[in-house]
């Protein structure tokens, strides 16, 4: 039976005392402050339901195709403000037929 063994040669290391580094390293600057209450604004994502304070139903006196919507959904409107117009071609046609 043959046995083989390898051993790693240890290198001599020399420790340098930490006292010698103190003169080479500068001190770390530390800032100190006192805490005080302040208000802050954060954007918070969440789910929920929004409801209008008041709702108004629009009643149309005449049938027809909607020609133009002049406000955006959710936009505030004033009393008497025109919010949409109808296409008057059919109304003009009916009026012409009544005259003839």
Secondary structure by P-SEA (a helix, b strand, c coil): cbbbbbbccccbbbbcccccccccbbbbbbbbbbbbbbbbbbbbbbbbbbbbcbbbbbbbcccccccccccccccccccccccccccaaaaaaaaaaaac
